[in-house]
Amino acid sequence: MGRVIRNQRKGRGSIFTANTRLNKAPAKFRSLDFAERHGYVRGIVKEIIHDPGRGAPLARVQFNSPYKFKKVTETFIANEGMYTGQFIYAGKNAALTIGNVLPLASVPEGTVVSNVEEKVGDRGALGRTSGNYITVVGHNPDEGKTRIKLPSGAKKVVSSSARGMIGIVAGGGRTDKPLLKASRAKHKFAVKRNRWPKTRGVAMNPVDHPHGGGNHQHIGKASTISRYAAQGQKAGLIAARRTGLLRDIQAFGDEALLEKYGLKANDAILAEEKHLPIYEDLLNNFDAKLIAGGAAQNTARGAQYILAPNSVVYLGGAGDDKYAAILRDAVKQVGLRVEYRVDPKVPTGRCGVVITGHNRSMVTELGAANHYDLEHLKRPDIWALVENAEAYYVGGYHFTVCPPAIQELAKQAAEKNKPFILSLSAPFICQFFKEPLDASAPYWDYVIGNEGEAAAYSESHGLGLTDVKEIAKALANLPKINTQRKRVAIITQGTEPTVVAVQGEDEVKEYPVHELAKELINDTNGAGDAFAGGFCAGIVDGHSLEESVNMGQWLARLSIQELGPS
């Protein structure tokens, strides 16, 4: 038998293997989101594990998702002093404690950190190996920059919004002055493992490689869509729509569309400068279907669908542009009266939604929707509408805009003994807007939420409850100002029964949802808004609680058979 030269023995099953094959998981921070930017998220260390592919141990940290009723497990590089069962806090308002993740702007000068982001949102790139640490040298608040000292002794300037973990990487073994710096060590050990150098095919000439010579270069992925791709993806069809007072543009797209604007599947973010072109891109280059929406406006349209024409009035904010005109025309067709606070300096808000398979990525620019104020509500012609109303409905998202306006409506409802209905809207409202939410709670006659929002309320208020029925009872029995009405808490659970608890009653009732064949479901976006609209219509029309819930479920069933809350 002939001998085989070393290069021919490389590959599967050979003695030459990459050390990274032993890695148990990528070690990264959780994705940067609204919760971390403006508050914090709490997690618990489930286990500390050894990773054969690294010198440092890893920590499995379980977080409660601030947006959905589920738990998310992340793998962090463990720092000295971390232990199983430890609570980890990630976010702007987290304490300066070992294991916590904070933006560098919140870390005092001289603090030792590890796994620091080189670019905001890259989830950790600097100071990651065992025994390593990075020292915060100084801050420049005017430029939003922070100067740090790397383990090699070199100084580097990064964004003050970049995150780092408090403490030194566990595993030990690093001296203050190593024999080899990181870059030199990487290259030496790469050669030792026979992993260096490796010339790319496109860098070769056409004789040595088919991708070489500038012809037939490989683009990095298949240039055709798989025959097994889900329907709607094969041709890259874009069917955009708008929903909300925010001009919401929904598109069936693919990974390329997400990559173009730096989006992630199943994510919801506020728009940054780089995201702004996506809205006009969809409008100018694809067939767009425009639907007026916004959570509370969707509910108002749903109630108007059932009630007599022109019996529902919606208050909100809009810009003085063509999109505000589109919204006015759309709601006029369904008989809904709108009284927008028009701000000529700010555009009408918009939200882009990119759908890939069953995943949905949303990017929102709040615009004029974020500028509503109490002055508009108290304007004589607007307040006259308030005084003539038979019931009031407020979406929880408004706690991020103008809580004083909510309080004025709530007090008016209590004084005149009219129903005040509030929707929790999203888990982060319960977590990060607890103070204005609690201030309005004594005025709630009806409070509506889903199981995720109920769980977020329980956790943020320290109730220690996980059962939806018990949370509903706790909400129903909160202190109340208008004692002429018993508070009712309604918790929806998707396809599971709707839970209803009444103040002072031990029995919690369940109402099964209206069944619908799976193939008839088109889009579940806005189903909760539709339920609230049907329920409000039932209350205003004087129907019983059971009939009102039934009307809400009926309208939600209708809504999910259409594209968007139309």
C-alpha positions, 0 to 999 in steps of 0.5 A, a space after each residue: 500500500 502506498 503512503 498517504 501524504 498529510 494533506 490527503 488525510 485531512 477531513 472527516 474521521 481524520 486526526 486533524 480536527 477543529 477544537 470548536 467541534 467540542 463547543 456545547 453552544 454559542 456563548 452570547 448575551 440575549 438579543 438587545 431589546 426594548 426591555 434591556 434598553 429601558 429597564 431590565 430582564 431577570 433570569 436565573 442560572 439553571 446550571 454551570 457547565 463545562 465546555 470541552 471546546 473552551 477554557 471557561 465554563 458556561 452558564 445556562 440562564 433562563 429568562 421570562 420573555 418580556 413579550 411572550 408567555 414563554 421562557 427563553 434559555 441563553 448560554 453565557 460565559 460564566 464569571 468568577 462567583 456565579 452559581 446555580 440558582 443565582 438571579 441574573 439581571 440584564 439591562 440599563 437599570 440592573 445592579 452592579 453585581 457579578 454576573 449582571 449585564 449592563 451597558 458600559 454607560 451604567 458602569 463606573 470607571 475602574 469596574 472590571 467587566 468581561 464579554 464586552 460587545 465590540 459593536 452594540 448588539 453583537 452579544 459579546 466579542 471582547 474579554 471572553 477567555 478564562 481568567 480574562 477581564 476588561 477594565 472600564 477606563 473612562 466615559 465621554 457622555 457627549 459622544 456616547 463613547 467609552 474607553 476600555 483597557 483590553 487584557 493585552 493592555 491595549 486601549 480601545 474606544 467602544 460605544 457606551 451602549 455596548 454591554 458587558 458582564 460584571 466580573 472576571 471570566 471563570 476558569 483562571 489560568 491567565 497571567 497579567 502578562 501572557 507569553 503570547 497575546 491573543 492574535 499571535 496565539 490564534 495564528 500559532 495554534 491554528 498552524 499547529 492544528 493544521 487549520 492555517 492557511 486556507 485559501 478561498 476558491 474565489 481567490 485562486 485562478 480558474 485552473 486551480 478552482 472553478 470559482 477562481 479567475 473572476 468567473 463563476 464565483 459562488 455567492 455563498 448560498 443557493 441562488 434558487 429557492 428550494 422546491 420545498 419552501 413554504 407557499 408564498 416564498 418560492 417567488 419572493 412575493 411581497 403583499 404589503 399591508 398597513 395596520 394601525 394608526 401606525 402605518 403598518 406595512 406587512 410583507 411576505 418575504 424571505 431571509 434576504 429581506 430581513 438581512 437587508 434591513 438587519 432584522 430578525 425573525 420573530 422579533 419586534 423592535 423600534 425603528 432606527 435610522 438604518 430601518 427607515 427606508 424599508 417603509 418606502 421600499 415596500 410601498 414603491 416596489 411592491 403591491 401594498 394593501 393599506 389597512 387602518 389599524 393600531 391596537 386601540 383603533 382596531 378595537 374601535 373599528 371592531 366595536 363600530 362594526 357591530 354598533 350603529 353607524 357613527 356611534 364610536 369615536 377614536 382619539 389618537 395622534 397623526 401627522 399632517 401627511 398623505 398617510 393621515 388622509 389614508 387613515 381618515 378615508 379608511 375609517 370613514 368607510 366603516 363609520 368610525 369617527 376619529 379625532 386626531 391630534 395633528 402634529 405637522 412636525 412629526 409624520 404619522 407613525 408606521 410599522 413594517 411587518 416582514 413574514 417569513 414562514 410562520 415567523 413575523 418581524 416587526 419594526 415600528 416608528 412611533 411618529 405622531 402616535 407618541 405625541 398625544 397630550 392632555 391638552 387635546 383631550 381637554 379641548 372643549 369640542 373633544 371633552 364634549 365627546 367624552 362627556 356624551 360617551 356611554 363607555 370608555 376604552 383605553 389601550 395599554 400602549 397609551 401608558 407609554 405616551 400620556 398617562 395623565 389623559 388616561 387618568 382624566 378619562 378614568 376619573 370621568 368614568 367613575 364620577 358619572 358611573 360609566 364603564 371604564 375598560 382597559 386593555 393590558 396590551 403587552 407584557 412590557 406595559 406591566 413590567 416597565 410602566 407599573 406606576 401609571 398602570 397601578 394609578 389607573 387600576 382603582 378605576 378599572 371596571 373591566 380589564 382585558 389581557 391575554 395569558 402572557 400579559 397576565 403572567 407579566 402582571 403577576 411577576 411584576 407585582 410580586 403576586 407569585 401566581 402562575 395559574 391564569 384563573 388565580 391571576 384573573 381573581 387577583 385582578 378582579 379583586 384589586 381595590 376599586 373607587 366606583 363601588 357601584 360596579 363590580 370589576 371584571 377581569 377577562 383573560 384570553 388564551 388563544 385557542 384555550 377557553 377565555 377566563 372571566 373573574 368577577 370581583 367578590 365571586 369565588 367562581 372563575 368562569 371559562 368560555 370555550 372559543 369558537 372553533 375554526 378549521 385550521 385551513 380557514 385561518 389567514 392571519 391571527 394579527 389583531 385577534 385580541 383587538 377584535 375580541 376587545 371590540 366585540 366585547 365593548 360593543 356587547 357592554 355598550 349594547 347592554 348585553 350580559 357578561 356571557 353574551 359580551 364575551 361571546 360577541 368578542 370571540 365571534 368577532 375575533 373568529 371573523 378577524 383571523 380569517 382575513 389579512 390583518 384586522 380588516 
